[in-house]
């Protein structure tokens, strides 16, 4: 059985940290991938240390908020809007099954 409410609760346990890489890629378009990696990592560690929302820490960081709005960051941290490489994996499996 599938329990959507339970699945969402599990995704939300990390407070958005699960999607830090997605934020890093978006920020990287503005400041470069390595700098974005460093900034997002620092924000993630700070959010954990002070037990604050990852979203709030990202928004409060001028290096992030200079390029991404709160709404953009919130959208990036929404697991329901992100499927990652799932489509490519499905395509690869289907292609292998057809061979």
C-alpha positions as CSV (number, residue, x, y, z in Angstrom):
1,X,0.0,0.0,0.0
2,X,1.0,3.6,-0.6
3,X,0.5,6.2,2.1
4,X,1.0,9.6,0.5
5,X,0.7,11.5,3.9
6,X,3.4,9.3,5.4
7,X,5.6,9.6,2.4
8,X,5.3,13.4,2.6
9,X,6.0,13.4,6.3
10,X,9.1,11.4,5.7
11,X,10.3,13.8,3.0
12,X,9.7,16.7,5.2
13,X,11.8,15.3,8.1
14,X,15.0,16.9,6.9
15,X,13.3,20.3,6.5
16,X,14.4,20.7,2.9
17,X,18.0,19.5,3.3
18,X,17.2,16.6,1.1
19,X,17.0,19.0,-1.9
20,X,20.1,21.1,-1.1
21,X,21.7,19.9,-4.3
22,X,18.8,21.3,-6.3
23,X,19.3,24.7,-4.6
24,X,23.0,24.5,-5.3
25,X,22.4,23.9,-9.0
26,X,20.0,26.9,-9.3
27,X,22.4,29.1,-7.3
28,X,25.3,27.9,-9.4
29,X,23.8,29.4,-12.5
30,X,24.5,32.8,-10.9
31,X,27.7,32.4,-8.9
32,X,29.3,29.2,-10.3
33,X,28.9,25.6,-9.2
34,X,31.7,25.4,-6.7
35,X,30.9,28.7,-4.9
36,X,27.2,27.6,-4.8
37,X,28.2,24.3,-3.4
38,X,30.2,26.0,-0.6
39,X,27.4,28.5,0.2
40,X,24.6,25.9,0.3
41,X,26.8,23.5,2.4
42,X,27.5,26.3,4.9
43,X,23.8,27.1,5.0
44,X,22.8,23.5,5.5
45,X,25.3,23.0,8.4
46,X,24.1,26.2,10.0
47,X,20.5,25.2,9.7
48,X,21.3,21.9,11.5
49,X,23.5,23.6,14.2
50,X,20.9,26.2,15.1
51,X,17.9,23.9,14.4
52,X,16.4,26.5,12.0
53,X,14.5,26.0,8.8
54,X,16.8,25.5,5.8
55,X,14.6,27.8,3.9
56,X,14.9,30.6,6.4
57,X,18.7,30.1,6.6
58,X,19.0,30.3,2.8
59,X,16.8,33.4,2.6
60,X,18.8,35.1,5.3
61,X,22.0,34.5,3.5
62,X,22.8,37.5,1.2
63,X,24.8,35.3,-1.1
64,X,21.7,33.3,-1.9
65,X,18.9,36.0,-1.6
66,X,20.8,38.2,-4.0
67,X,19.9,35.7,-6.7
68,X,16.9,33.7,-5.6
69,X,13.7,34.9,-4.0
70,X,12.1,33.2,-1.0
71,X,9.4,31.7,-3.4
72,X,12.0,30.4,-5.8
73,X,13.9,28.8,-2.9
74,X,10.7,27.3,-1.5
75,X,9.9,25.8,-4.9
76,X,13.3,24.3,-5.1
77,X,12.9,22.7,-1.7
78,X,9.5,21.2,-2.6
79,X,10.1,17.4,-3.0
80,X,6.8,17.1,-4.9
81,X,8.1,19.3,-7.7
82,X,11.3,17.4,-8.1
83,X,11.8,14.1,-9.8
84,X,15.5,14.3,-10.4
85,X,16.8,11.8,-12.9
86,X,13.7,9.6,-12.6
87,X,12.6,10.1,-16.2
88,X,16.0,9.2,-17.5
89,X,16.1,6.0,-15.4
90,X,12.6,5.0,-16.6
91,X,13.6,5.6,-20.2
92,X,16.8,3.5,-19.8
93,X,14.9,0.6,-18.2
94,X,12.2,0.7,-20.9
95,X,14.9,0.8,-23.6
96,X,16.7,-2.2,-22.1
97,X,13.4,-4.1,-21.8
98,X,12.7,-3.5,-25.5
99,X,16.1,-4.9,-26.5
